[in-house]
Amino acid sequence: MTVIAEANGLGHDLVRCIHQDRSGGIWAGTGFGGLSKFTSDAFIYFNERDGLPSRIVSGILRTADGLIYMATIGGGLAMWDGVELHTYGRAEGLPSLFVTCLAEDEEGYLLLGTALHGMHRLRGERIEPVLSVGVLETDRIHAIRRDAEGRIWVGTASGLHLDPGSGKYQLIGSRQRAVH
């Protein structure tokens, strides 16, 4: 096994998320070193000097149209179009700059989970709420995933929620917590 760490080129040792692109490159979102892309022979970096709004990258997603989106903690959303980095924050409608995770819905809209304000969607250049404060038992979104049937699953501190296609999210399983 080969270890790639800060000592041999990674932006930071704490890796929060990983994405493999179509060319085989590995993108690593790090805890304090921004985004590193590893190809077979070199690293490419994106950090605050390059316009990345935060050095903490919590999610990476490549959309069907080839754009690379990055969720950041404290900096909102960033997007790499292959030429330049674009950012989305409060001016575009994002109520929290603490974006925890990303997914794409069946219609191709980018979904953003936030640490304090639920789930949002990027529509054009604007960000709008999908699951806002009070809809779930918590407004902290940890994970979003679209399944093969196009349903959206949302992981929160209060459990796993599913939209069965009605637009209403339901808690899956019991409200009781497991005892370890």
Backbone torsions as a table, in degrees:
resi	resn	phi	psi	omega
1	MET	NA	137.8	177.0
2	THR	-100.2	129.8	178.0
3	VAL	-100.9	123.0	174.9
4	ILE	-108.1	118.3	-175.3
5	ALA	-136.2	-177.1	179.7
6	GLU	-58.3	-35.6	-178.0
7	ALA	-63.5	-26.1	179.9
8	ASN	-122.4	28.1	168.0
9	GLY	126.5	-18.2	179.3
10	LEU	-69.2	145.5	-177.8
11	GLY	-59.7	-33.3	178.0
12	HIS	-164.1	150.6	-177.4
13	ASP	-68.8	-29.6	-179.2
14	LEU	-79.9	107.0	179.4
15	VAL	-100.4	122.2	-177.2
16	ARG	-96.7	-26.7	-178.2
17	CYS	-158.8	156.3	-177.6
18	ILE	-137.4	144.5	175.6
19	HIS	-143.3	135.7	174.1
20	GLN	-105.6	126.8	-179.1
21	ASP	-87.9	176.0	-175.8
22	ARG	-62.7	-25.7	-179.9
23	SER	-86.6	-0.8	180.0
24	GLY	94.9	-4.8	177.7
25	GLY	-66.6	143.4	178.8
26	ILE	-105.1	122.5	176.5
27	TRP	-99.5	128.8	178.9
28	ALA	-122.1	118.2	172.9
29	GLY	-86.2	125.1	-174.3
30	THR	-108.9	166.5	-178.7
31	GLY	-70.2	-33.2	-177.4
32	PHE	-146.7	12.3	-177.8
33	GLY	-122.5	15.8	179.5
34	GLY	74.4	-139.2	-176.0
35	LEU	-117.3	132.3	176.7
36	SER	-118.9	133.2	172.8
37	LYS	-112.0	122.7	-179.7
38	PHE	-105.4	122.1	171.1
39	THR	-103.4	-176.0	-175.5
40	SER	-61.6	-20.2	-175.7
41	ASP	-136.6	0.7	-175.9
42	ALA	-158.8	163.9	173.4
43	PHE	-108.2	144.7	168.6
44	ILE	-118.6	136.7	-175.7
45	TYR	-118.9	147.4	167.8
46	PHE	-128.6	123.2	176.4
47	ASN	-141.8	-167.1	-175.8
48	GLU	-62.1	-30.9	176.9
49	ARG	-64.8	-27.0	-179.4
50	ASP	-91.2	-0.1	-179.5
51	GLY	103.8	-1.3	174.9
52	LEU	-64.4	127.8	-171.5
53	PRO	-72.8	-11.9	177.9
54	SER	-154.2	151.4	177.5
55	ARG	-87.9	1.4	177.4
56	ILE	-106.3	107.7	-178.6
57	VAL	-104.9	118.4	-174.5
58	SER	-105.0	-9.4	179.6
59	GLY	-161.0	146.2	177.5
60	ILE	-133.7	135.1	177.8
61	LEU	-145.9	131.6	172.2
62	ARG	-100.0	123.4	-179.7
63	THR	-85.4	168.5	-177.3
64	ALA	-58.3	-28.1	179.7
65	ASP	-86.6	7.8	173.1
66	GLY	90.2	2.4	178.9
67	LEU	-81.0	145.0	177.0
68	ILE	-105.9	119.5	177.7
69	TYR	-105.3	144.6	179.0
70	MET	-127.8	124.2	171.6
71	ALA	-83.7	133.8	178.6
72	THR	-127.2	152.4	177.0
73	ILE	-92.8	110.7	179.0
74	GLY	95.7	-8.8	-177.9
75	GLY	-125.0	0.8	179.2
76	GLY	82.7	-136.1	-174.7
77	LEU	-115.7	141.4	174.7
78	ALA	-127.2	153.0	-179.9
79	MET	-138.2	130.6	176.2
80	TRP	-105.5	120.4	-178.7
81	ASP	-98.1	9.8	-178.4
82	GLY	97.3	-14.3	-179.8
83	VAL	-123.9	-48.6	-178.6
84	GLU	-140.9	164.3	-179.3
85	LEU	-97.2	131.6	177.2
86	HIS	-116.8	147.9	180.0
87	THR	-122.9	152.5	178.1
88	TYR	-131.1	129.9	-178.8
89	GLY	-145.3	-145.6	-176.8
90	ARG	-60.6	-36.9	-179.0
91	ALA	-62.2	-25.5	179.9
92	GLU	-95.8	3.6	176.5
93	GLY	105.8	2.6	179.9
94	LEU	-79.6	116.5	-175.9
95	PRO	-77.3	-19.4	-179.3
96	SER	-132.6	133.1	177.7
97	LEU	-85.1	5.3	179.2
98	PHE	-99.9	85.5	-179.0
99	VAL	-94.8	123.3	-171.6
100	THR	-97.9	-29.9	-174.0
101	CYS	-160.1	164.1	-177.2
102	LEU	-136.8	152.0	171.9
103	ALA	-157.0	170.7	177.1
104	GLU	-122.1	131.5	179.6
105	ASP	-82.2	177.5	-174.6
106	GLU	-64.5	-25.0	179.0
107	GLU	-86.2	-3.7	178.5
108	GLY	93.1	6.2	177.2
109	TYR	-80.7	142.2	176.6
110	LEU	-77.5	130.3	176.0
111	LEU	-104.9	137.4	-178.5
112	LEU	-123.1	126.7	171.4
113	GLY	-93.6	139.3	179.0
114	THR	-117.9	163.6	-179.1
115	ALA	-78.0	-21.9	-173.2
116	LEU	-133.9	-12.6	-171.3
117	HIS	-132.0	31.2	174.1
118	GLY	74.4	-152.0	-176.2
119	MET	-109.8	142.2	-178.7
120	HIS	-130.3	168.5	-179.4
121	ARG	-131.6	139.3	173.7
122	LEU	-90.0	117.8	178.7
123	ARG	-122.9	106.3	-173.7
124	GLY	68.7	-123.2	178.4
125	GLU	-105.4	8.1	-178.1
126	ARG	-113.0	148.7	176.7
127	ILE	-110.1	130.5	-177.1
128	GLU	-129.9	151.3	-179.6
129	PRO	-71.0	142.8	172.3
130	VAL	-112.2	-52.7	173.3
131	LEU	-120.0	102.5	-175.9
132	SER	-100.4	-179.1	-175.0
133	VAL	-51.2	128.7	175.0
134	GLY	95.6	-12.6	-178.7
135	VAL	-75.0	-43.8	175.1
136	LEU	-100.2	174.3	177.8
137	GLU	-69.7	-16.2	178.9
138	THR	-142.0	155.9	178.8
139	ASP	-104.9	5.9	179.0
140	ARG	-94.8	113.0	-179.2
141	ILE	-100.2	123.8	-179.4
142	HIS	-99.5	-31.0	-175.7
143	ALA	-153.9	145.1	174.7
144	ILE	-134.5	135.9	178.5
145	ARG	-146.8	135.9	172.5
146	ARG	-97.0	129.5	-179.6
147	ASP	-89.6	180.0	-176.8
148	ALA	-62.5	-22.6	178.8
149	GLU	-89.0	-0.8	179.7
150	GLY	87.3	2.6	179.2
151	ARG	-78.0	148.3	-179.8
152	ILE	-102.4	124.7	175.5
153	TRP	-103.7	138.0	-179.0
154	VAL	-128.8	122.7	177.0
155	GLY	-97.7	128.0	-179.7
156	THR	-132.6	177.8	176.1
157	ALA	-67.3	-19.5	179.7
158	SER	-97.3	1.9	176.7
159	GLY	132.4	-164.5	-178.1
160	LEU	-102.9	129.6	-178.1
161	HIS	-119.6	148.2	-178.1
162	LEU	-135.9	136.7	169.0
163	ASP	-96.7	107.6	-178.0
164	PRO	-74.3	5.2	179.5
165	GLY	117.6	-3.4	-177.9
166	SER	-92.6	-10.0	-174.8
167	GLY	88.4	-3.6	179.5
168	LYS	-109.3	123.1	-179.5
169	TYR	-84.0	136.8	-179.2
170	GLN	-120.6	140.5	175.1
171	LEU	-72.2	130.8	179.3
172	ILE	-91.9	125.9	178.0
173	GLY	86.5	-167.0	-175.5
174	SER	-78.8	155.1	174.7
175	ARG	-80.5	-9.5	179.9
176	GLN	-76.5	144.4	179.0
177	ARG	-87.3	147.2	174.7
178	ALA	-74.3	145.2	177.3
179	VAL	-103.2	127.3	-178.2
180	HIS	-100.4	NA	NA
